């Protein structure tokens, strides 16, 4: 055949002939199928066929004349020119020799699958597509569930025409491609019946932060176009690469999406798909099993490695997948290099810090990127109504698709009511480097058109839209120019949603990960409310039933969610150490968790009451602590994240330390086994005075400067009346720190500090460094300044 190539006949070297998408499919079939990666078969209508079609129809001169007059800043003329070119192509008959070859290839494909006419996807594949510096993904059209030779030919011609959609023309103008030098190939691929199951996208990095050690799998019910086009907020699954390669099961994060609609087959037309609301019961459950997530992650890692070897450089990938509802089999249906982060190695880090006076958010959703943008809200439903859109406006709409791109480039921020992290709005926002909040339900009704709003993606996974223009600052960091001190500089990290972003800061790991923060943000339930469920009030049971739906055992919900929150932090910083402090809520704080009021006593002074170590072995909480330990065990043994170390807070006596270690052993966490290190907080005067005894039980100390100051000076840190007396730099406190460092080092034990003082007072950090402290753990916003101060002190000491 002159104009047809089977997928199996092409590879990455054939982009000029069959375009990036088809070349990639051929590469997958030839090299990844032998490794177990399933790819639906098909064939390519080549770029030469496209050129032959234009020549036979005498279209080249007319198209070139119209295209030469188009400018990206004249949107109306661009749209009119696009319409005229596509009308010309759609009205032109296909030459007989091309008709004959397409029909013959389609019959052969149908015969392979033992059908008269097989259902196919007809996908455009531009010859400049998926280059390292440009992604044409989504610029041209695809047509799903096409059946019959006549309809296949019509879809091919429509694909040819889609080379001149407004978004494709605009993108080529931006990238400097000559319209007439970019040709179009078309892929005809066997459909996967994911309308009966689920489909989605895999990124082999975190698409927001660019973290290279995380795989993100997204999934929703029905055909995958609903995910690709951003019409749903899909389920999200995070898998850690390094431990996956070692044979572990590191599914470290799961977020259930709303999955508003599902795209299914429609038997009434020739391009037969339609969108239906997703039933409530399906929206409330995950659309992909854990086992399928891990299979897709392994496949994606194999694909990434193959492309990296082929191209001679690291190549993060953007992969589309589908699950066949009839057979239960998974398939990869497309794969392309990711282009947003791939060219940003060694870039400067930009940290956005929002002002404290934000007011209440108008709406919230998923944050895309880590930026902040502000401007006049422009609320609009479809791109043809965007003539009044001005540069710097905030675009607020239901959902975007590639037709919106000429306008999106002018926005200071984007807010959509629907979509997830792999939606069209999210992908374009990342590429443009502007903040976006997607899946912000009710945004179009609640954000008043014409008002000034601030869109913040600087507060973790949740993006928020605030009224007015909220002040913010931007800190730019070139980590490559910052020397590393001898003293380890670590981070205090409590929010798993910010772990990937924070891990990119120059640090030696996490000196304090607070389990209670993970409780609050990822679990939300008191552990005893799950172990003693029968004793709860009816209204609390109802809420717990909602949270734990899909879990046969309610305690499994607690362990699963807690393990994921901890695992996300440990995976983000792997292989750097992460020191996790077991829960240190006070009784009044535990009581605020769902179901907690039933089990927590009322104390006059919770700060000095039943907290920390004293809870873990106590019969009134021990079963809750064993659930905490089970989550830690899963992170270390199932996820393979042995960089996780543990820390015991508020341990009053060595005898109490022994009881906690014995309880941990009961739960399968044995100090020294599989490299497990256990630290103790040094925050009570007894920890300082009996440091030699504590050093016999634990691998190291972490100074908690807040409580140590409070208990050394006898000052309630929550009292405004005596607040001026609270000072970590008081001589009694500094003596305690120096004494601990001396005794611990004599015993060969590590000493760090994870309290607030080094972040607030660089001189206090300098004092600790001068006394030989091993590590200083800081809040992220103080890392750079304190690191520089530590370097100065170390240079002076030499």
CORLIN-V278866 format. One record per residue. N is the residue number from 0. SS is DSSP state (helix for helix, strand for strand, loop for the rest). PHI is phi in whole degrees, -180 to 180 (none if undefined). OMEGA is omega in whole degrees, -180 to 180 (none if undefined). Layout:
# CORLIN-V278866
n: (N N)
ss: (SS SS)
phi: (PHI PHI)
omega: (OMEGA OMEGA)
This chain:
# CORLIN-V278866
n: (0 1 2 3 4 5 6 7 8 9 10 11 12 13 14 15 16 17 18 19 20 21 22 23 24 25 26 27 28 29 30 31 32 33 34 35 36 37 38 39 40 41 42 43 44 45 46 47 48 49 50 51 52 53 54 55 56 57 58 59 60 61 62 63 64 65 66 67 68 69 70 71 72 73 74 75 76 77 78 79 80 81 82 83 84 85 86 87 88 89 90 91 92 93 94 95 96 97 98 99 100 101 102 103 104 105 106 107 108 109 110 111 112 113 114 115 116 117 118 119 120 121 122 123 124 125 126 127 128 129 130 131 132 133 134 135 136 137 138 139 140 141 142 143 144 145 146 147 148 149 150 151 152 153 154 155 156 157 158 159 160 161 162 163 164 165 166 167 168 169 170 171 172 173 174 175 176 177 178 179 180 181 182 183 184 185 186 187 188 189 190 191 192 193 194 195 196 197 198 199 200 201 202 203 204 205 206 207 208 209 210 211 212 213 214 215 216 217 218 219 220 221 222 223 224 225 226 227 228 229 230 231 232 233 234 235 236 237 238 239 240 241 242 243 244 245 246 247 248 249 250 251 252 253 254 255 256 257 258 259 260 261 262 263 264 265 266 267 268 269 270 271 272 273 274 275 276 277 278 279 280 281 282 283 284 285 286 287 288 289 290 291 292 293 294 295 296 297 298 299 300 301 302 303 304 305 306 307 308 309 310 311 312 313 314 315 316 317 318 319 320 321 322 323 324 325 326 327 328 329 330 331 332 333 334 335 336 337 338 339 340 341 342 343 344 345 346 347 348 349 350 351 352 353 354 355 356 357 358 359 360 361 362 363 364 365 366 367 368 369 370 371 372 373 374 375 376 377 378 379 380 381 382 383 384 385 386 387 388 389 390 391 392 393 394 395 396 397 398 399 400 401 402 403 404 405 406 407 408 409 410 411 412 413 414 415 416 417 418 419 420 421 422 423 424 425 426 427 428 429 430 431 432 433 434 435 436 437 438 439 440 441 442 443 444 445 446 447 448 449 450 451 452 453 454 455 456 457 458 459 460 461 462 463 464 465 466 467 468 469 470 471 472 473 474 475 476 477 478 479 480 481 482 483 484 485 486 487 488 489 490 491 492 493 494 495 496 497 498 499 500 501 502 503 504 505 506 507 508 509 510 511 512 513 514 515 516 517 518 519 520 521 522 523 524 525 526 527 528 529 530 531 532 533 534 535 536 537 538 539 540 541 542 543 544 545 546 547 548 549 550 551 552 553 554 555 556 557 558 559 560 561 562 563 564 565 566 567 568 569 570 571 572 573 574 575 576 577 578 579 580 581 582 583 584 585 586 587 588 589 590 591 592 593 594 595 596 597 598 599 600 601 602 603 604 605 606 607 608 609 610 611 612 613 614 615 616 617 618 619 620 621 622 623 624 625 626 627 628 629 630 631 632 633 634 635 636 637 638 639 640 641 642 643 644 645 646 647 648 649 650 651 652 653 654 655 656 657 658 659 660 661 662 663 664 665 666 667 668 669 670 671 672 673 674 675 676 677 678 679 680 681 682 683 684 685 686 687 688 689 690 691 692 693 694 695 696 697 698 699 700 701 702 703 704 705 706 707 708 709 710 711 712 713 714 715 716 717 718 719 720 721 722 723 724 725 726 727 728 729 730 731 732 733 734 735 736 737 738 739 740 741 742 743 744 745 746 747 748 749 750 751 752 753 754 755 756 757 758 759 760 761 762 763 764 765 766 767 768 769 770 771 772 773 774 775 776 777 778 779 780 781 782 783 784 785 786 787 788 789 790 791 792 793 794 795 796 797)
ss: (loop loop loop strand strand strand helix helix helix loop loop helix helix helix helix helix helix helix helix helix helix helix helix helix helix helix helix helix helix helix helix loop helix helix helix loop loop loop loop loop loop strand strand strand strand loop helix helix helix helix helix helix helix helix helix helix loop loop loop helix helix helix helix helix helix helix helix loop loop loop loop loop loop loop helix helix helix helix helix helix helix helix helix helix helix helix helix helix helix helix loop loop loop loop loop helix helix helix helix helix helix helix helix helix helix helix helix helix helix helix helix helix loop loop loop loop loop loop loop strand strand strand strand strand strand strand loop loop loop loop strand loop loop strand loop loop loop loop loop loop loop strand strand strand strand strand loop loop helix helix helix helix helix helix helix helix helix helix helix helix helix helix helix helix loop helix helix helix helix helix helix helix helix helix helix loop loop loop loop loop loop loop loop strand strand strand strand strand strand strand loop loop loop helix helix helix loop strand strand strand strand strand strand loop loop loop loop loop loop loop loop loop loop strand strand strand strand strand strand strand strand strand loop loop helix helix helix helix loop loop loop loop loop loop strand strand strand strand strand strand helix helix helix helix helix loop loop loop loop loop strand strand strand strand strand loop loop loop loop loop strand strand strand strand strand loop loop loop loop loop strand loop strand strand strand strand strand loop loop helix helix helix helix loop loop loop loop loop loop helix helix helix helix helix helix helix helix helix helix helix helix helix helix helix helix helix helix helix helix helix helix loop loop loop loop loop strand strand strand strand strand strand strand loop loop loop loop loop loop strand strand strand strand strand strand strand strand loop loop loop loop loop loop loop loop loop loop loop strand strand strand strand strand strand loop loop loop loop loop loop strand strand strand strand strand strand strand strand loop loop loop strand strand strand strand strand strand strand strand loop loop loop helix helix helix loop loop loop loop loop loop loop loop strand strand strand strand loop loop loop loop helix helix helix helix helix helix helix loop loop loop loop strand strand strand strand loop loop loop loop loop loop loop helix helix helix helix helix helix helix helix helix loop loop strand strand strand strand loop loop loop loop helix helix helix helix loop loop loop loop loop strand strand strand strand strand loop loop loop loop loop strand strand strand strand strand strand loop loop loop loop strand strand strand strand strand strand loop helix helix helix loop loop loop loop loop loop strand strand strand strand strand strand loop loop helix helix helix helix helix helix helix helix loop loop loop loop loop strand strand strand strand strand strand helix helix helix helix helix helix helix helix helix loop strand loop helix helix helix helix helix loop helix helix helix loop loop helix helix helix helix helix helix helix helix helix helix loop loop loop loop loop loop helix helix helix helix helix helix helix helix helix helix helix helix helix helix helix helix helix helix helix helix loop loop loop strand strand strand strand strand loop loop loop loop loop helix helix helix helix helix loop loop strand loop helix helix helix loop loop loop loop loop loop loop helix helix helix loop loop loop loop helix helix helix helix loop loop loop loop loop helix helix helix helix helix helix helix helix helix helix helix helix helix helix helix helix helix loop loop loop loop loop strand strand strand strand strand loop loop loop loop loop helix helix helix helix helix helix helix helix helix helix helix helix helix loop loop loop loop loop loop helix helix helix loop loop strand strand strand strand strand loop loop helix helix helix helix helix loop helix helix helix helix helix helix helix loop loop strand strand strand strand loop helix helix helix helix helix helix helix helix helix loop loop loop loop loop loop loop loop loop helix helix helix loop loop loop loop loop helix helix helix helix helix helix helix helix helix helix helix helix helix helix helix helix loop loop loop strand strand strand strand loop loop loop helix helix helix helix loop helix helix helix helix helix helix helix helix helix loop loop loop loop strand strand strand strand loop helix helix helix helix helix helix helix helix helix helix helix helix helix helix helix helix helix helix loop)
phi: (none -90 -112 -125 -133 -69 -53 -68 -95 -126 -155 -64 -77 -106 -56 -63 -94 -125 80 -65 -65 -70 -60 -67 -62 -64 -62 -64 -63 -73 -114 -102 -58 -61 -93 102 -79 -86 -135 -63 -81 174 -147 -113 -91 -75 -62 -64 -63 -61 -65 -61 -61 -64 -65 -63 -91 53 -103 -61 -66 -66 -66 -62 -65 -67 -64 -67 -94 -84 -131 -71 -88 -114 -64 -62 -65 -63 -65 -64 -65 -60 -60 -65 -63 -68 -63 -60 -67 -64 -87 -94 -65 -82 -61 -61 -66 -72 -58 -62 -71 -63 -62 -66 -66 -67 -63 -65 -65 -62 -64 -59 -96 58 -130 -67 -135 -82 -73 -132 -99 -111 -120 -75 -146 -75 -75 -104 -79 59 -77 -58 -105 -153 -121 -89 -57 83 -78 -110 -90 -126 -130 -106 55 -95 -137 99 -60 -64 -70 -64 -62 -61 -67 -62 -65 -64 -66 -55 -65 -71 -65 -121 -68 -56 -69 -69 -63 -61 -65 -65 -63 -63 -88 79 -90 -74 -55 -85 -93 -95 -106 -126 -101 -130 -100 -114 -127 -54 -71 -101 -78 -76 -62 -95 -143 -149 -158 175 -133 -122 -111 -93 -154 -78 -68 -88 -85 83 -58 -84 -99 -121 -107 -109 -108 -115 -153 -149 -69 90 -63 -72 -59 -66 -80 -61 -85 76 -89 -139 -95 -80 -67 -127 -136 -109 -127 -89 -67 -60 -79 -61 -64 -85 96 -85 -121 -86 -83 -90 -156 -137 -129 -81 -89 -82 47 -60 -132 -131 -96 -129 -66 -125 -82 -95 -137 -90 -114 -103 -136 -149 -106 -128 -61 -76 -56 -56 -67 -77 -66 -88 -124 -69 -91 -149 -78 -58 -64 -65 -58 -68 -62 -62 -64 -64 -60 -64 -66 -65 -64 -60 -64 -64 -65 -62 -66 -67 -96 74 -160 -56 -138 -58 -121 -118 -125 -102 -135 -150 -111 -80 -70 -78 -102 82 -83 -93 -139 -95 -108 -158 -154 -147 -64 -74 -114 -73 -97 -62 -97 -111 -61 78 -69 -73 -83 -119 -107 -98 -121 -82 -62 -74 -89 -98 77 -82 -64 -73 -144 -141 -166 -83 -82 -115 81 -128 -96 -134 -140 -141 169 -78 -71 -115 -93 -149 -99 -146 -63 -69 -96 -99 -61 -89 -67 -112 -58 96 -69 -97 -80 -122 -154 -76 -162 -114 -139 -58 -65 -84 -59 -57 -86 -58 -66 -96 -80 -84 -166 -132 -131 -123 -76 -126 110 -128 -69 -109 -71 -59 -59 -66 -64 -67 -60 -63 -64 -84 74 -117 -73 -142 -115 -111 68 -89 -59 80 -61 -68 -85 -94 -96 -75 -60 89 -88 -83 -135 -116 -103 -113 -119 -108 -125 101 -68 -86 -94 -132 -114 -106 -72 80 -101 -81 -63 -150 -121 -125 -107 -106 -127 -103 -61 -68 -96 -95 -67 -101 -75 -66 -67 -70 -106 -119 -118 -93 -130 -114 -103 -59 -66 -106 -64 -64 -63 -67 -66 -82 -71 -70 -152 -103 131 -114 -86 -153 -111 -88 -62 -65 -67 -68 -49 -67 -90 -111 -113 79 -122 -67 -59 -71 -67 -96 -79 -124 -55 -62 -87 -84 -64 -61 -67 -70 -58 -61 -69 -66 -58 -65 -65 -98 -60 95 -109 -66 -116 -63 -67 -64 -60 -61 -64 -63 -68 -66 -63 -67 -62 -65 -62 -62 -68 -64 -70 -60 -100 -54 -92 -64 -68 -127 -99 -98 -92 -57 -56 -134 -65 -85 -60 -68 -77 -58 -64 -80 -68 -56 83 -70 -61 -68 -114 -102 -73 -92 -117 -68 -136 -58 -60 -111 -100 -82 -144 58 -56 -65 -84 -66 -103 -72 -59 -82 -139 -51 -65 -69 -64 -64 -69 -58 -65 -64 -66 -63 -60 -64 -62 -78 -100 -82 -80 78 -93 -80 -75 -78 -111 -120 -142 -103 -93 46 -95 -76 -140 -58 -62 -66 -59 -62 -67 -66 -62 -67 -67 -62 -60 -58 -88 92 -109 -112 -55 97 -81 53 71 -71 -105 -126 -105 -128 -70 -107 -138 -123 -51 -64 -64 -78 -68 -109 -57 -63 -72 -64 -66 -75 -100 -124 -82 179 -124 -130 -73 -98 -67 -65 -69 -62 -66 -58 -83 -75 -94 67 -116 -70 -69 -93 -92 -73 -65 -103 -54 -62 -84 -84 -152 -63 -89 -60 -58 -64 -75 -65 -62 -59 -65 -64 -62 -61 -60 -63 -68 -64 -65 -62 -90 76 -106 -77 -131 -127 -135 -126 -76 -76 -56 -62 -72 -83 -127 -57 -69 -67 -61 -63 -60 -62 -64 -64 -91 91 -59 -82 -150 -127 -107 -126 -72 -55 -73 -109 -61 -67 -62 -70 -59 -63 -66 -62 -60 -63 -64 -65 -65 -64 -64 -72)
omega: (-179 -170 -175 171 173 177 -176 -177 -175 178 -173 179 -174 180 179 -176 -172 179 -175 -176 -179 178 180 178 177 178 180 -177 -177 -169 -177 177 177 179 177 179 -178 178 178 -175 178 -178 -178 163 -165 175 177 176 178 -179 177 178 179 -179 -178 -180 -179 -175 -169 -176 -179 180 -179 -179 180 -176 -177 -178 -173 178 -176 180 176 -172 -178 180 179 180 -180 178 177 -179 -178 -179 -178 175 178 -178 -177 -178 -175 179 177 -179 -172 -178 178 176 -177 -177 178 -180 -179 180 179 177 -180 179 179 -180 179 -179 174 176 175 177 -178 174 -177 167 179 -171 177 -179 -175 -175 174 -170 170 172 -176 -176 -178 176 177 -178 178 -178 179 -173 168 -179 -173 175 177 -178 177 -174 -180 -178 176 179 179 -180 177 180 177 176 175 -178 -176 173 -177 169 179 -178 -180 177 -179 -178 179 177 179 -174 178 177 175 -178 -174 178 177 179 -177 167 180 176 175 -170 177 178 171 -175 178 172 178 -178 -176 179 180 -173 173 169 179 166 174 -172 179 -176 -174 180 -171 -176 -179 173 177 175 173 -174 173 180 175 -178 -171 -179 180 176 -177 -178 175 -178 177 167 -172 168 180 179 178 180 -178 -172 -169 -178 172 179 -180 176 178 -179 -170 173 -166 180 177 176 -180 178 -178 172 -168 -177 174 -180 -175 175 172 -173 -174 -178 -177 169 -153 171 175 -177 178 173 177 178 -176 -177 178 177 -176 179 180 -177 -179 179 177 -178 178 177 -178 176 179 179 179 177 -177 178 178 178 179 -179 180 -179 179 179 -178 -175 178 179 177 -175 173 -172 175 -168 174 -177 177 176 180 -177 180 -176 -175 -176 175 178 166 -176 175 173 179 174 173 -172 -175 -175 -171 -179 -173 -180 178 -179 177 175 177 180 180 180 -178 177 -175 -176 -177 -170 180 179 176 176 175 179 178 178 175 -174 -179 -174 175 177 -180 179 179 -179 176 -176 -173 -176 -178 -170 -178 179 -174 -177 -178 -178 -179 179 -180 175 173 -180 178 -178 -179 -177 177 169 -174 178 -178 -167 179 180 -178 -179 -179 -174 173 178 -177 175 177 180 -177 177 -179 -174 179 178 180 -179 -179 -178 -179 180 178 -177 -179 -179 178 -179 176 172 -177 -178 -180 -174 178 -174 -175 179 -171 177 -177 179 178 179 177 178 175 180 -175 171 -176 -174 180 -174 -179 174 -176 175 -177 175 176 -179 -178 178 175 177 179 177 -179 -173 171 -174 -176 -178 -176 179 180 179 175 176 -179 177 -175 -175 166 -178 179 -174 179 -178 -180 -173 -178 178 -177 -177 -180 175 179 -179 180 179 -179 179 178 168 -174 -179 -177 176 178 174 -171 -172 -175 -176 174 -176 173 -176 -179 175 178 180 -180 -174 -174 -176 -172 172 -175 -177 177 177 -178 -180 177 177 179 -178 -172 179 -177 178 179 -180 -175 178 178 176 -178 -178 -178 -177 180 178 179 179 177 -178 179 179 -179 -180 -178 -176 -178 5 178 -177 173 -179 -178 175 175 -170 179 169 167 -175 180 178 174 -177 -179 174 -180 180 -173 -176 -179 -168 -174 177 174 -177 178 -178 -178 -179 -178 -175 -173 -177 174 -173 -175 179 -164 -179 -176 -178 -180 176 -172 -178 174 178 179 174 175 -179 179 178 178 180 179 -180 -177 -172 179 179 180 -176 -177 171 179 175 -175 -179 -179 179 172 179 -168 -176 174 179 177 176 179 -179 178 179 178 178 176 179 177 -179 179 177 -175 179 180 179 -178 177 -177 175 179 179 175 175 173 -174 179 179 179 177 180 -176 -179 -175 -179 179 178 -179 178 -175 -169 -178 -180 -178 170 -176 172 -168 -180 -179 -180 178 -180 -174 177 -178 -179 -177 175 -174 178 -177 178 -177 -177 -177 -180 180 -177 -178 -179 -177 176 -175 -180 -180 -179 176 -180 -180 -179 179 180 -179 -179 -177 -178 180 177 180 180 -178 179 174 173 174 -179 178 -175 -169 -179 178 -177 -173 178 180 177 176 180 178 -179 180 180 179 172 178 -175 -178 177 -180 -167 169 -174 -176 -179 -173 -173 -178 -179 177 179 179 178 178 179 -179 -179 178 179 -179 179 none)
